[in-house]
Amino acid sequence: ERVIKMKKIKNVMILFLCLAVCASLAACKSTGADTASTSKAKATTKEQIPDPWTNCNSLDEAIKISGINISVPDSIDGYPTIIYRAMKDSTVEIIYRNGNEEIRVRKAAGSDDISGDYNNYSQTKIISSGDISVTEKGNNDKISLATWTNGNYTYSITFDPAVTSDYVQNIAAQIK
């Protein structure tokens, strides 16, 4: 009988400890809403990267901020809006835009691909244009990306929508 009483006491103590632990966890646990908002805040914080680009009022301002001298067309037919951007001491970018259509030109020191275009294209060809070789990438005989180096500089032009190779060469020839 004494063994049975000891087992009952032991079981009561185990039950009491379990209840105490559960109560303790419940008191410390935040609400689902708090957990969701905290997780969302953490995810948002982790996902946000400061925009490295500075919007500029002119090409001269973009050149000054980037430290990269560039010559580009003053305008491109069919693209009435021009946006100038720069990464400090690094890259200059000119965007010619018509609604959702755009031609994006970049120049930076070095020889890396600075286009920011990581798409896979079914066609790649190298076209000689004067003393430079332009790598054109696209699909269905239309070009979406052109890259090249000249001296100590790397260049890229992205086209959305894609264009003909002749059009690419015409634009690339105007960029120095």
C-alpha positions in Angstrom: 0.0 0.0 0.0 2.8 2.3 0.8 4.3 1.6 -2.7 1.0 2.5 -4.3 0.9 5.8 -2.3 4.4 6.7 -3.3 3.6 6.0 -7.0 0.5 8.3 -6.7 2.6 11.0 -5.1 5.2 10.6 -7.8 2.5 10.8 -10.5 0.9 13.9 -8.9 4.3 15.5 -8.7 5.0 14.7 -12.4 1.6 16.1 -13.4 2.2 19.2 -11.3 5.6 19.8 -12.9 4.2 19.3 -16.4 1.4 21.8 -15.6 4.0 24.3 -14.3 6.1 24.0 -17.4 3.1 24.4 -19.6 2.0 27.5 -17.7 5.5 28.9 -17.8 5.7 28.4 -21.6 2.2 29.9 -22.1 3.2 32.9 -20.1 6.4 33.4 -22.2 4.8 32.7 -25.5 3.9 35.7 -27.6 0.6 35.7 -29.6 0.5 34.4 -33.1 0.0 38.0 -34.4 3.1 39.1 -32.6 5.1 36.2 -33.9 3.9 36.8 -37.5 4.7 40.5 -37.4 8.1 39.9 -35.8 9.0 37.2 -38.4 7.7 39.6 -41.2 9.8 42.4 -39.8 12.9 40.2 -39.6 12.3 38.9 -43.2 11.7 42.5 -44.5 14.9 43.7 -42.8 16.9 40.8 -44.2 15.5 41.3 -47.7 16.0 45.0 -48.0 19.2 46.1 -49.6 20.0 49.8 -49.9 19.6 51.0 -53.5 23.2 51.6 -54.8 21.9 53.9 -57.6 21.6 57.7 -57.3 19.2 59.4 -59.6 20.7 62.3 -61.3 19.4 65.5 -63.0 21.8 65.3 -65.9 24.5 63.2 -67.6 27.2 65.5 -66.2 25.9 64.9 -62.6 25.9 61.1 -63.3 29.5 61.3 -64.6 30.6 63.3 -61.6 29.1 60.8 -59.1 30.3 57.7 -60.9 33.7 59.0 -61.9 33.0 57.4 -65.3 33.1 59.6 -68.4 30.6 58.4 -71.1 29.3 59.7 -74.4 25.8 58.6 -75.4 23.2 59.7 -77.9 21.3 62.9 -76.7 18.1 61.0 -77.7 16.9 57.8 -79.3 13.9 58.0 -81.6 10.8 56.5 -80.0 12.2 56.9 -76.4 11.3 60.4 -75.2 12.2 59.9 -71.5 15.9 59.8 -70.4 16.9 58.9 -66.9 20.5 59.3 -65.6 21.8 57.2 -62.7 25.1 56.6 -61.1 26.8 54.3 -58.5 29.3 56.3 -56.6 32.8 55.9 -58.0 31.7 52.9 -60.0 29.1 52.9 -62.8 27.1 55.2 -64.9 23.7 54.3 -66.4 21.4 56.0 -68.9 17.9 54.7 -69.4 16.0 55.7 -72.6 12.3 55.0 -71.9 9.0 55.0 -73.7 6.3 53.7 -71.3 7.4 50.1 -70.4 9.9 49.9 -73.2 13.5 50.8 -72.5 17.1 50.8 -73.6 19.5 50.7 -70.7 23.1 51.7 -71.2 25.9 51.1 -68.6 29.6 51.8 -68.4 32.1 50.9 -65.6 35.8 50.4 -65.2 36.9 46.8 -65.7 35.9 43.9 -67.9 33.0 42.2 -66.0 29.4 41.9 -67.3 27.7 44.9 -65.6 24.3 44.4 -67.4 22.5 43.0 -64.4 20.7 40.7 -67.0 20.9 37.1 -65.8 18.5 35.6 -68.3 19.5 32.6 -70.4 19.3 33.3 -74.1 19.1 30.7 -76.9 21.4 32.7 -79.2 24.8 34.3 -78.6 27.0 35.9 -81.3 30.0 38.1 -81.4 29.9 41.0 -83.9 32.9 43.1 -84.8 32.1 46.8 -84.8 35.2 48.8 -85.7 37.9 47.9 -83.2 35.6 46.3 -80.7 33.8 43.0 -80.5 30.2 43.2 -79.2 28.6 40.1 -77.7 24.9 40.0 -78.5 22.5 37.7 -76.7 18.8 37.1 -77.5 16.1 34.8 -78.7 14.5 34.3 -82.1 17.0 36.5 -83.9 16.2 39.5 -81.7 18.8 40.9 -79.3 18.1 41.7 -75.7 21.6 42.2 -74.4 24.9 43.6 -75.8 28.2 43.7 -73.9 31.7 44.7 -74.8 34.9 46.1 -73.4 37.0 48.8 -74.8 40.3 49.8 -73.1 39.8 49.7 -69.4 36.0 49.9 -69.5 33.1 47.5 -69.8 29.8 48.4 -71.4 26.3 46.9 -71.6 23.1 47.7 -73.4 19.8 46.0 -72.5 16.8 46.2 -74.8 13.2 45.7 -73.8 11.7 44.7 -76.1 14.4 42.9 -78.1 15.7 44.5 -81.3 17.6 43.6 -84.4 21.4 43.2 -84.5 21.7 46.2 -86.9 19.8 48.3 -84.3 22.2 47.2 -81.6 25.2 48.0 -83.7 23.8 51.5 -84.5 23.3 52.3 -80.8 26.6 50.7 -79.6 28.6 52.7 -82.2 27.3 55.9 -80.5 28.5 55.0 -77.0 32.1 55.9 -75.9 
